Amino acid sequence: MSDLNTFRTETRSWLEANCPESMRVPIRSFEDIYNGGRNPEMSHPDQKIWCDRMAERGWTVPEWPKAYGGGGLSKAEAKVLREEMARIGARSPLDSFGISMLGPALLKFGNEDQKLEHLPPIVRGEIRWCQGYSEPNAGSDLASLATRAEDKGDHYIVNGQKIWTSYADKADWIFCLVRTDNTGSKHEGISFVLFDMATPGVTTRPIKLISGSSPFCETFFDDVPVLKKNLVGEEGKGWTIAKYLLTHEREMISSFGAASGKKTLGQRAADNMGTDASGRLRAGTLRSVIAQYQLDTLAFAATMEKVTAEAKAGQGLGPASSIFKYYGTELNKRRNELLLSVEGESALGWDGEEYNEGEIARAWLRSKGNSIEGGTSEVQLNIVAKRVLGLPDA
Amino acid sequence: MSLVLNEEEIMLRDSAAGFLAETANVDAFRKHRDNPPPAGFDQALWGSIAEMGWCGIAIDEAHGGLGYGFTGLGLIIEQMGKNLTVSPFNSTVLMAGTAIAQFGTEAQKQEWLPKIAAGEVVMALAIQEGSHFDLDSLSTSVSAQGDSFAVKAEKRQVLDAIGADAYVVVGKDVSGYQAFIVTADQVSVQDQSMVDARSSGTVVIDISLSADAQMDPQSLNSGGLERALDIMNIGLAAELLGVSVEAFERTVGYLRERKQFGKVIGSFQGLQHRAADLFAELELCKAIVLKGLRAVDAGDDLGGLASAVKAKLAQISQRATNEGVQMHGGIGMTDEYDIGFFIKRARVLEHTLGDFHYHLDRYALQGGY
């Protein structure tokens, strides 16, 4: 315990000395989130300085092993670090798919050479990764993907197309599902490969969404050579890794639902629309819908807390992650829809300072994608019905 | 406190589940419904429950209990919900016991809590006036007359009113809440048969009570009554959880067996998605009930949490039992089939000490809107 106290004291003074003031200001826009990469986008030059300082101690990924550039911290130490960062309002130094997705997959399924080659640049924010999963004809039915990788001895030649590739136009490398065999069932013959987006034959095209932003791309592969040393796991066994990562992704997307400002939706409504003498929101029917939303948010947070506690106690995660994704994203859609009701006309603005550049409307539209990306709500319900409730296929 | 059960709690839950499934199960409830015992409950079963120490689980050791807490009590109540167990456990232990512990005088605690803990007494809570539970609209039914009090009230939906030896009666005088412990000979009770076939009634009080019957007005009026009711509602939600989960499991079991159009009906996506969504909601219910019980044990401010717990369980128990009947189809409507018992029990529990709307309103008010 006293070791942990020492660690806390040291961490506190190191953070005080090294976290730039500008990185203690709350994140206001997507540009404030640092994603690293060969050509990093920044709203402030301190973002890179802050990332470099943290990366030097491995604290961009506190719990990864030191051998791969991580912080090598215990769970308890990592918690102290999080608490101390929260204490001064320090921003996360680096956010990336490398950290949240590829890293955990490589630690679990990669060989030693792959870990040594790819993990340290992720830790330092030098390489930004994207994920090549969905295809025009393989969305909810991901396993029917058709991008082909042909065996050419020491390398593969990849041909095909991906879609909904998040930030493909900004990424340096891709982790990608390809078909190396189509003689067996659709889940067999899928392989998990890594390659540089700068390789000749790779092109990307951003997709403009209803919210006006373009976080996703179409990605085309035309005779792209991929060395076999960049195959993760066994050839034809990529589906196992894909499923593992989907579980991760669903947990990430579900956390959107927990996001909220300081004021609850109900309090915001009370400020905007007024209350009666008893303290009740005047808009009675809206009040009841908001209360049900708040109630479910509270219950959902308790569920996340319970599942986390069970996992820590060694009782495992299991199929609960499918419920999280489904429920969290539906909850977030409800929240955004209610925000429109609470804010009224001012929520419908698209441009201009008065409307905060359409922040509410754009977030509302963007939220509609939450229950589509990473497996639609309907697919999540299918999974629960079959795997958890044991109901048979049609 | 962590939202995960420790080994001791799991053992307690499993032993309660085992005992009740064997001796106080749904078949036993059907027999009770068809031939209700005169006392309103099975005295042999009540004796066994007392012997296992369940009645004293949440009562502190200084007053003859085990001091184990409300999480343990909630786990037992949940199993009673699953099995539709009939006993005066809720009214005596959860309701009267909590009321006395929260706002009884020390003398009353010394007198009654050890008897409750030992299962030697059956008690009931008499608080509701009129058709709806509403703390704000209790009529002024108490007036002080020197050293004594004139109490005149009609209390409705008093669970286990018939077999009770004594009652905690909560009312109001001009200065605030007033509460008394009265014995069966001091009230008249009208049996009100309700949809769940349990003992319940209207208690009419018109009597002058001496000061030693009066409960502590200071703790009563400084948050003690609200806290007691919050704890009771979390306990009732634990029973609703058991009722809902059991109804759901029976329904999913039926979906796996019943064939129509040459197929098991559980293979139809229309039913699968409704069942999966309900599963998700029930996972939320499990978490929020445990959160409520832990908050009681931690001595946390229950504020809006207790109303959130009750409202959520009220809402989802409606859905679980309604879907239970619907998905069973025609046989779900028959008295011969058990699923109908769950919908009946769920609604009585929901409407005890405030239904979905009452608690959603209170939850919103506590949240500042």
HADDOCK unambig.tbl for C-alpha pairs under 7 A between the chains (distance, minus, plus):
assign (segid A and resid 266 and name CA) (segid B and resid 369 and name CA) 5.60 0.50 0.50
assign (segid A and resid 267 and name CA) (segid B and resid 368 and name CA) 5.97 0.50 0.50
assign (segid A and resid 267 and name CA) (segid B and resid 369 and name CA) 5.81 0.50 0.50
assign (segid A and resid 270 and name CA) (segid B and resid 369 and name CA) 5.44 0.50 0.50
assign (segid A and resid 275 and name CA) (segid B and resid 369 and name CA) 6.84 0.50 0.50
assign (segid A and resid 279 and name CA) (segid B and resid 365 and name CA) 6.70 0.50 0.50
assign (segid A and resid 279 and name CA) (segid B and resid 368 and name CA) 6.96 0.50 0.50
assign (segid A and resid 279 and name CA) (segid B and resid 369 and name CA) 6.06 0.50 0.50
assign (segid A and resid 280 and name CA) (segid B and resid 365 and name CA) 6.29 0.50 0.50
assign (segid A and resid 280 and name CA) (segid B and resid 369 and name CA) 5.02 0.50 0.50
assign (segid A and resid 281 and name CA) (segid B and resid 369 and name CA) 5.02 0.50 0.50
assign (segid A and resid 291 and name CA) (segid B and resid 360 and name CA) 6.59 0.50 0.50
assign (segid A and resid 291 and name CA) (segid B and resid 364 and name CA) 5.62 0.50 0.50
assign (segid A and resid 295 and name CA) (segid B and resid 308 and name CA) 6.07 0.50 0.50
assign (segid A and resid 299 and name CA) (segid B and resid 284 and name CA) 5.36 0.50 0.50
assign (segid A and resid 299 and name CA) (segid B and resid 287 and name CA) 6.83 0.50 0.50
assign (segid A and resid 299 and name CA) (segid B and resid 288 and name CA) 5.35 0.50 0.50
assign (segid A and resid 300 and name CA) (segid B and resid 284 and name CA) 5.83 0.50 0.50
assign (segid A and resid 302 and name CA) (segid B and resid 287 and name CA) 5.45 0.50 0.50
assign (segid A and resid 302 and name CA) (segid B and resid 288 and name CA) 5.77 0.50 0.50
assign (segid A and resid 302 and name CA) (segid B and resid 291 and name CA) 6.81 0.50 0.50
assign (segid A and resid 303 and name CA) (segid B and resid 283 and name CA) 6.93 0.50 0.50
assign (segid A and resid 303 and name CA) (segid B and resid 284 and name CA) 5.49 0.50 0.50
assign (segid A and resid 303 and name CA) (segid B and resid 287 and name CA) 4.96 0.50 0.50
assign (segid A and resid 305 and name CA) (segid B and resid 3 and name CA) 6.78 0.50 0.50
assign (segid A and resid 306 and name CA) (segid B and resid 3 and name CA) 4.78 0.50 0.50
assign (segid A and resid 306 and name CA) (segid B and resid 4 and name CA) 6.18 0.50 0.50
assign (segid A and resid 306 and name CA) (segid B and resid 287 and name CA) 6.13 0.50 0.50
assign (segid A and resid 309 and name CA) (segid B and resid 2 and name CA) 6.42 0.50 0.50
assign (segid A and resid 309 and name CA) (segid B and resid 3 and name CA) 6.12 0.50 0.50
assign (segid A and resid 309 and name CA) (segid B and resid 4 and name CA) 5.82 0.50 0.50
assign (segid A and resid 310 and name CA) (segid B and resid 4 and name CA) 5.68 0.50 0.50
assign (segid A and resid 323 and name CA) (segid B and resid 280 and name CA) 5.81 0.50 0.50
assign (segid A and resid 381 and name CA) (segid B and resid 273 and name CA) 5.53 0.50 0.50
assign (segid A and resid 381 and name CA) (segid B and resid 276 and name CA) 5.54 0.50 0.50
assign (segid A and resid 381 and name CA) (segid B and resid 277 and name CA) 6.85 0.50 0.50
assign (segid A and resid 382 and name CA) (segid B and resid 273 and name CA) 6.79 0.50 0.50
assign (segid A and resid 384 and name CA) (segid B and resid 276 and name CA) 5.64 0.50 0.50
assign (segid A and resid 385 and name CA) (segid B and resid 272 and name CA) 5.53 0.50 0.50
assign (segid A and resid 385 and name CA) (segid B and resid 273 and name CA) 6.92 0.50 0.50
assign (segid A and resid 385 and name CA) (segid B and resid 276 and name CA) 5.25 0.50 0.50
assign (segid A and resid 391 and name CA) (segid B and resid 256 and name CA) 6.14 0.50 0.50
assign (segid A and resid 391 and name CA) (segid B and resid 266 and name CA) 5.49 0.50 0.50
assign (segid A and resid 391 and name CA) (segid B and resid 267 and name CA) 6.12 0.50 0.50
assign (segid A and resid 392 and name CA) (segid B and resid 266 and name CA) 6.45 0.50 0.50
assign (segid A and resid 392 and name CA) (segid B and resid 267 and name CA) 4.96 0.50 0.50
assign (segid A and resid 393 and name CA) (segid B and resid 267 and name CA) 5.26 0.50 0.50
assign (segid A and resid 394 and name CA) (segid B and resid 267 and name CA) 4.55 0.50 0.50
assign (segid A and resid 394 and name CA) (segid B and resid 268 and name CA) 6.00 0.50 0.50
